[in-house]
Amino acid sequence: MASAPSPARDTAPGLSDAQRAPLDTAVAELATGTRVWARLTLAQRRKMLQRIRAAVVSVAEEWADVAATSKDLEPGHPLRGEEWLSGPYAALVALDAYIETLGALLRGASPLDGLKVDEAPGGRVRVHVLPTSGIDALLLSGYTGEVWLQPGVSAGEAARTAGLGQLPGAPEGGVGLVLGAGNVTAIPFLDVLYELLAFNRVTLLKVNPTQDDLVPVYERALAPLIGAGLLRIVRGGGDVGAYLTTHPGIEHVHITGSVNTFDAIVWGTGDDAVSRREADDPKLTVPITAELGGVSPIIVVPGEWSDADLRFQAEHIVTMRLYNSGHNCIAGQIVLMSSDWPQREAFLAALRAAYDAAPARSVWYPNAQARIDAASALPGAERCGDGTRVLIRADAADATAMQTTEYFAPVLGVVELAGTGQDFVDAAVAHANAELTGTLGANVIIDPATQAQLGDGFEEAMAQLHYGTVAINAWTALGFLTPTCSWGAYPGGTLGDAPSGIGIVHNARLLDRVERSVVRGPFRPFPRSIGAGQRFSVLPKPPWFVSARTGAAVSEGLTRFRMDGSLLRLMATLTRAFGA
């Protein structure tokens, strides 16, 4: 590990000496910070997290407001709650989970102690990580989460290795560069925490220009790390990122972004990139991890659904696509449904109605409008709602473009496959694995009667779905927001082929050799969730649904409850939730 690296003066010719100087200083200061972190005890590290938590509480309202305003969600907009959930709420629940993990290690226990550990298909060890408390079970009623470890990992090994960088003798990770995401405001914050706790790596965070307005919030929320020399935050565009990825003081790179940016970092651009690939000679000389998105399927298993089921699940799918205006790596993009389903046309009508009815909002992410325009020119495409949304109904043979292009915008495709029952499930899983770009997240919707009929065959099919997060009657966003779940591509990404990235984040129990996370939810909301064979939930409609009338108030209320633990506030919030 270089303690006082020489600046990379021969790189990033677009930067002046004056622009390079503060970047060099930041890297040098972080080299000193690595020694500070190494000397902190577990108790001191846990105290550091508690101080960060207090800082997040103090800036939470500003965080949500600045984030919402930067995305054109003015006060009173029904979707402002998104910025509470995907900002300070996500930060707080992650901090609480990490604090609990370090507390277990301090007691000489494993972070797995007290959790149910059993076997998933294929002999995999499965750790049940949601709910872990009565509050979790209430706020996310009916939802559960599991982390599946890679084949060959035993329960004993899982318990011994849980803790990663916080275990005795864990190596120092040096100085890392985090190239922050531009779409979801909690991502840079969470990536910094995972680098520090999983790998003992201090961080230089380069914020995406779309998040520049959040920098003062990040600086206050993460002030304890900055004050201890464990974090530096810088602004800048691609030229700054290019300079830092080749800086001799940077020992690891983590990026949340596009596969094109990943390839430019690893291989360069133009003819140089081609020759480097041919010679297997990457431009990047340090390890890299990445979360790069992908085209996420929504597998709709045919069954006998009521009209209420059709409407609810249509709103569910529309939420997967339109949350954050579709500017999400977690967004569902391709609906895979059965051409032999008698209710096919009724469901498509419900889907179109929900797509049209969702609250209007701007398409704010750079270059998203151009991708919408390109999608609207595809066969089977039609503009929906206020004209910013595209729905594409295509034959599987005509679907190549929308199955291989992550639009990162309000573009939803529908592809029909033959079959019913297990035949359809197996065909849809094979299609998703083979035809859709990426391995980040997959969503599956199945009614309880059909799932019971399929039995073990359904679970075996889910094991064959090669995605880093699988959501059954839920949205993969639940896996993203659940800090004890992992988030990242299915294992197997390489420098030369990483359509959804390499490695994982979040994983607050600090589990080693993770394969995937699986989240499950109720097919029907309350009160239709009552009855034999149902997965019971007290939620009438999840507050993250874009169709939830009280979603903004409930999302804010849940965050404020996480801030102060007020049971009176919680009761008032849950009362409002029943008005969704």
Helices and strands as residue ranges (DSSP letters): H 17-39, H 42-70, H 81-84, I 85-89, H 90-106, E 117-120, G 121-123, E 124-130, H 134-139, E 144-149, H 155-161, G 164-166, E 174-179, H 186-199, E 201-206, G 209-214, H 215-221, H 223-227, E 231-234, H 238-245, E 252-256, H 259-267, H 270-279, E 288-291, E 296-300, H 307-322, G 323-326, E 332-338, H 344-357, H 368-376, E 381-384, E 389-394, G 396-398, H 400-404, E 411-417, H 421-435, E 441-445, H 448-454, H 456-463, E 469-472, H 476-481, E 486-488, E 501-502, E 504-506, E 514-520, H 551-564, H 567-577
